[in-house]
């Protein structure tokens, strides 16, 4: 954990100094490289997963499989048609349906006895994190489009409808930061989760917290010239990068965190965003009783008849006293 935290702090310091002394590198070169790494890495991972054979039909289910006509099947939790599978995928991606059924195990001292109970907090904050991140991501398109589409202006108005403070407080940013803190605390204070956590798990969380935190600080504390920021972003979109004066180093630190996240994304567990669509546990119907799943790894087999087998080993079988359909004398007479 400490290593991951120090790595993110080091990235922030490098970005701050780079934004102060080499703004073009951190404002143009690094973002372009990060986007290139993200696109190439994302495509490579998806292509690698897509070409991988599926040797077994292994859909995970949470309900009754289709069997006899008088037994009602679970059409979404145990889909047996392609449309049912698509419906389950939609619920999985949009509502984290499998995570909603999350349970927690606890060993009670009275007994002792093992107790399982429903745990919805992880589902709630995971859903909150992903949807708030999506809203923040969409809102930032206003820096890359001119004129700003009315739908983005409406989303921004809706997000800041509480009108708290000046500039107005965006609900999505605050909830996103709270959700990230919950996910970090869960990993720190849950003994079982902490035991299986790797530095990469902490690094992704600290990087996201630094990204969101720097954005909040830039909006409410250390102000930057938004007009000049839009000049920079529009120049990046036009592939004619320029770094105007008046942009705070805090912005370059925020942009560097974004670039680091993009470059790190394809090689981390964050790739579950694309991998969920290619997971055989999710994208296969549970129809093994009706349809035979053929393993694409099975090599083509060559078969020979018993007559061919007997022709090859007839003499040895005769010496061993094994019964033969055609004796060596009969085979010699035919020749």
N, C-alpha and C positions, 0 to 999 in steps of 0.2 A: 504494500500500500504506500509506504513512504517513498519508495523508488518512483512509483507512478506519479505521486504528488509533486516530487521534486522535478520530474521530467516536464510536467505541465508548467510549473513555475519557471523552469528554464526556457521553455518555449515562449512564455509571456515576456520574459526579460529580453530575449533575442529579438522578438518582434518589436518591442518598445524602442530598443536601440536602433534596429533596422529602419523603423519608421522615421526616426529622427535623422539618421545619417544616410540612408539609402532608400528613400521612399519609392523610387521607380522599381527597384528589385522586389520590395515587399508589397507594392501596390499593383504591379503588372506581371512581372516575371513569375513570381511564386503562385499567384492565382491561376495563370495559364497552365503552369506545370501541374498543379493540383487537379485541375479539371481534366487534363489529358490522362493523368494517372488514374483518376476515378473512372473515366469512360473506358479506358483500355482494361483496367483491372476488373471492373464490373462485367464487361462483355466476356472477358476470358473466363471468369468464374461461372457465369451463366452458361456459356458454351460447354464448359467442362462438365457441369452437372447435367446438361441436356443430353449429351452424348453418352452418359453413363448408363449401362444396361440395368434393368430392374429384374433381378433373378427370382424374386418372390413377390407375391401379392400380399402386401403387409399394411393395409389401411388400418389405422387405429380407430376404434369405434367406442361409442358410449351409449349404445342402445341395442334393441332386439334386431337381429339379422332377419332378413326375409327368409321364411321357411314354408310352413303350411299356411293355407289360405285363411284359416280361422285364427291365426296368430298375427296380431297387428305389428308390423315392423316399424322401426324408427327411421323415417325416410330421410331425415337430416343428420341424425347422430350415427346412423349406420346405413348410408345410402347404397342402393344397389343399381341405380341408373346413373347415366352421365349427368342428367339435369339435377338429380339429387346431390351428386358430388359437387357440382357448381354451386348449388345453394349452400352446402356446408362450407365451401371455400369462401363464399361471400361473408358468411357469418364469422368465420375464423379471422378473416382479414379485417373486417369492419368492426367486429364486436369482441374479438378474442374469446370465442365461445369455449374453447378447451380450457383456457386459463380461468374462466368464470367458475368452472367446476373444481378449482384448486382446493385441496384439503391440507390441513396441517396435522401432524402427528405429535402427540405429547405423552410422556410417561408420567402418570399420576403416582404419587407416593402411597396413596391408600390402596394397598393391594400387593405389589404394584400392578397397575393395569395400564394398557396402551389405549389411548383415546384418539380417535380421528374426528376432526370437526371442520366445518366449512371455514375457509379463509378467503374473504373477498377483497381485502385491502390491496393486495398485490395487483389483482385485476383492475381495481378502481384507479390506482395511481399509474399503472402501465397504460391504461386507456387514456387517462388525463394527459400523460406525457406525450403520447403519440399524436393525439388530436391537437393539442396546443402547439406542438412542434410544427405540425402541418399548417396551422393558421399563421404562425410566425413566418414560416417559409413562404407562404403565398403572399403575405403582406409585404415582404421584401421585394417582390416583383415591381413595386412602384418605383424602385431605384433604377430599374432596367428598361422601363417603358415610358415613352413620351408620345402622346399624352397618356396620363394614367387612366386606365379603363374604369368606367363607373362601378363595375362590380368590385374592384379592389378598394375604391373609396368607400363603398357601402360596407365592405367587410371591416375596414379600419374604423369606421364610425360605430359599427356594432361592437367591435372589440373594445372600444374606449367609451362605451355608452355610460359608464358610471361617472365620467367627467371628474375624476379625482385628481386634483393638483394641476399644475402647469409645468411642462406639457402634460396632457392627460394620460392617465395610467391605463395601460393596455392589460386587460384581464389575462390574455393568453400568456404574456411574458411572466407575470407573477405566478400563475398556476404552474407553468412549465418549470420554473425554478423550485417551487415547493415539491413538485413531483420528483425532480432529480434529487433533492435532499432526502426525500423518503426512500428512494431506491438506494442511495448511499448509506443511510442509517440502517436499512434492512441488511445490507451486506456487512456493515460494521458490527452491529449488535446482535444479530442472529448467529449463534455459535455454529450451527450446522452450515449456514451459507458462508460464513467467514472461513470455515475449514476448507471448503472446496474452491474458494475464490483465488484467482490467479492475478498477477500484476496487470495483465491485459484487461481484466474486468474492471479494475479500479481506474486504469488509464482512460478507458472510454468514458466512465462517469465523471472523472475529474476534468477531462477535456470538454465535455458537454456543459458542465457547471461553469467552467471558465468562459466558454463561448457565450452562454446565456448571461452570466454575471457581467462580462465586459460590455455586452450590449445594453444591459440595464443601466450600468454605470455611465455609459456614453450618452444615454438618453436623459437621465435624471440628475447626474452628478457632474461628470467631466464633459461638458458640452463640446460638440464639434460642428463645423460648418456643413450643414446638410446639403446646401446648394453645391458646394465644391465636391462633396462626396458623390452627388448625382452626376456631376461632370466626369468624375473618375469612372464611375460604373458605366455610364453611357459610352465613354471612350473604349472601355474594355469590350462592350458588346459590338462596337463598330470596328474592332480590331485595329484601332488607332490609339493605343494607350497613352495617356498623359496623366501626370500627377500634379494637380494644381496646388498652389500655396494655401495655407490656412487649415489644413487637415491635421487634426490632433494625432499624436502617436498612439493614443488609445484606440482610434479607428483601425490603424494598421495592426495593432495587437488583435483586435476583434477579427479582422480579415484574415490574419495569419492562423488564428484558431479555426476559422471556417476552412481554410485551405488544408490545414493539417487533418481535419476531420474528413474532408473529401479524399485526400490521398490515403488515409488510413482505412477508410470505409471498406473497400473491396477485400482487404486482407484480415478482417476482424469478424467477430461474431455479429456485428451490425449487418452483415450480409444476409441475415435471416429475412430482411425486407424482400429480397429477390428469391431467396432459397425456398420460402414457404410455398411458392407456386410450383416448385419442381420436386417437392417432397412426396415420395410414394406413400407415406403414411397419411397424406391428406388428399392427393389428387387421383387416387384410385378408388373405384367403387368396390364395395364389399359384396362381390357376387361370385365368390369362389365355389359356391354350391351349384351355380348354374353355368359358369364359364371357366374353362380350363386356362390357367395362366401358363404360358410357354416361356421357359427361361431362355433368353436370347444368348446366354453364355453356353448353352448345351451345344457341343459340336455335332456335326452330321455323323450319324452312325451308319456303318456298313454291316449288313446282315448276310448270313449264308445259311442254307438249308441243312437239315440233318443229313441228307444224302451227300452233300458236299463235305460235311464233317467226316462222315463215315468213309468216303473215298480217300481222305487224307490219312486217316488213322486206322484203316481196316486191318492191316497186318498186325499192328500193335494190339488192337482190340481182340483179334483172334487168338493171339498168343496169351493174352490175359484171361481168355475164356468168357469174354463179354458177348452177349447176344448180338447178332448182326442180321440186318435185313437181307444183305447180299454177302455171301461167303466169298473168300478169296478165290475159290475154284469157279464160282459163278461169275465173278468179275473177270477172271481170266478167259472164261469161255466167251463172254460178250466181246472182249477185245479181239 
